[in-house]
């Protein structure tokens, strides 16, 4: 499999019809947290205007490489980006936060250049990664979320604060929201879904984005 897994959604993208007149299509771009959202709440992504393009394990450089085919080519009104935790986990090798921030900024620039409104989700809390134990990701997640908050404010983006809704107050997620400490349970997604919808509604009320 090549680095960005460009083939993952290639067939689904070809089969997807253009948005209907008046349809406000939303593409959810992300990693396993987004992919699993589709698995645990299939009714949400059965909607024609909610397209799940999460790939388990992916980092922001991988998402940036597939952004054109998995987001721009689908002609959404809004893109929902939830990414960064796998960068901190080192899934594609060691990465500093500045590189993650640059990749997120590049995805946002691509969306806005194509008149797509942007919703950015804060990185979900985690005190450890089961597949990479001992990294102590909590402080880095807080730092990345601080940058996301500032960047969203400066660029007039919609930030959805999943972190505050899911945290146990000690850098991790409440156990009922994520049994493995990283990936939300159905209960966790039930908390996230109305927050996502509120963010999407706010983005759709914005004027057409410009660079």
C-alpha positions, -999 to 999 in steps of 0.1 A, spaced: 0 0 0 14 34 -9 19 61 17 -14 80 14 -36 50 6 -50 68 -24 -69 37 -36 -88 34 -3 -118 55 -14 -111 57 -52 -140 34 -62 -164 51 -38 -154 85 -51 -160 74 -87 -195 61 -77 -204 93 -58 -228 115 -77 -223 153 -78 -241 172 -50 -278 177 -58 -290 212 -63 -292 229 -29 -274 201 -12 -249 211 15 -225 182 13 -200 177 41 -169 155 38 -154 142 71 -117 138 67 -97 120 93 -81 89 108 -96 59 127 -116 82 149 -135 94 118 -136 60 102 -150 44 133 -176 71 136 -191 57 103 -189 21 118 -207 30 150 -232 55 137 -238 42 101 -272 61 100 -253 94 102 -232 87 71 -260 69 52 -271 105 45 -263 116 10 -249 149 24 -225 133 50 -195 116 34 -170 97 56 -134 97 44 -115 85 75 -86 61 72 -74 43 102 -38 51 113 -34 81 91 -14 112 98 -18 148 85 8 144 57 -11 114 44 -44 133 46 -29 163 28 -17 141 -1 -52 127 -6 -71 160 1 -76 167 -36 -93 134 -45 -111 127 -12 -123 163 -5 -119 188 -34 -131 164 -61 -163 156 -41 -174 193 -43 -185 196 -6 -199 228 9 -180 220 41 -150 199 51 -148 186 87 -111 180 95 -102 159 126 -65 150 126 -33 152 145 -33 125 172 -15 100 150 12 126 143 18 128 180 18 90 182 45 89 155 25 66 132 45 79 101 77 85 120 86 113 145 69 146 138 71 179 157 40 200 163 50 226 138 49 201 109 14 190 120 3 226 121 17 233 87 -1 203 72 -34 214 88 -29 249 75 -22 236 40 -55 216 40 -74 246 52 -58 268 25 -68 242 -2 -103 241 11 -107 279 12 -91 284 -22 -119 262 -35 -147 280 -16 -152 252 8 -161 261 44 -139 246 71 -148 230 104 -118 218 125 -122 195 154 -100 197 184 -78 167 190 -94 143 214 -78 138 248 -55 108 254 -30 100 281 -15 71 262 -16 52 229 -22 14 233 -1 8 201 27 32 212 27 31 251 47 56 271 46 87 249 26 108 273 7 126 246 -16 147 268 6 179 269 12 178 232 -25 174 225 -32 205 246 -5 224 228 -19 215 194 -54 224 204 -42 257 217 -27 264 182 -59 252 165 -80 276 186 -57 306 178 -55 297 141 -93 292 138 -99 326 155 -74 343 132 -88 327 100 -125 329 109 -128 291 109 -153 270 129 -136 251 157 -155 222 174 -142 217 209 -145 179 212 -118 179 238 -137 198 265 -168 176 259 -149 143 263 -121 150 288 -120 134 322 -102 166 335 -69 147 337 -57 148 301 -76 117 292 -111 107 280 -138 95 303 -137 57 302 -173 54 290 -165 77 261 -134 57 250 -127 22 265 -92 21 250 -85 57 259 -83 69 223 -112 57 201 -147 69 211 -174 45 220 -209 49 207 -216 70 238 -186 92 228 -199 97 193 -233 105 206 -217 134 224 -197 144 193 -225 143 167 -245 173 179 -213 193 183 -203 185 148 -237 194 135 -237 227 153 -202 235 138 -214 226 103 -245 248 107 -223 277 118 -199 271 89 -228 271 64 -240 305 78 -206 320 69 -201 339 37 -182 320 9 -146 316 21 -118 333 4 -80 328 7 
